[in-house]
């Protein structure tokens, strides 16, 4: 009977550890990158006379949806509307030379500071 009880305890512990591991994986954040189309709020003259801009944005997020939500929220704090975001992916630190605009350095900042970073704004009319 003692051996069976010990086995059940071990099975429960293993089940609990497995659940904790799965929850940790689901909640693990990483650096994400995407190409955003932004429109300045009325009164925001950062882009001069341009109607908007395309900009690479990086943020610390759990998944693509979390990334999109965080980017939209933070851009609104800087008085920009997120019109569209495309090419969303995990930032590839092992192949960071594929990114322009010193985005590899910005990705390191995102990883450390857990905050939004962006590249160069390419304006359009």
C-alpha positions, 0 to 999 in steps of 0.5 A: 500500500505504501508503494502505491501511495508513493506512486500516486504522489509522484504522478500528481507531482509530475502532472503538476510540473507538466501543467506548470511547464505548459503554462510557462511556455504559453506565457513566455514572451519574446521579441516580435517584429512587424511592418506597421502603417501609421497615421498621425492623430490630428494635431500630431505634426511629427511627419510634417505634411505626410499623411502617414508612414510605414515603420518597422516596430518591435515589441515584447509579446507572448504571441502575434495578437499580443504584439498587435495589441501592445503596438497599437496601444503604445503607438496611440500613446505617441499619437499615432493610429495603427492602420495596418501591421503586416509581416509579423514574426518573431525576431530572428536573433540568429539571423539579425543581419537580414534586418535593416535600420539597426533593428538588431540593436533595437531588438536587444533594447526591447528584450532588456526594457520590454518596451516598443522600439521602431525603425525609420519612418518612411512617409507617404502622401 
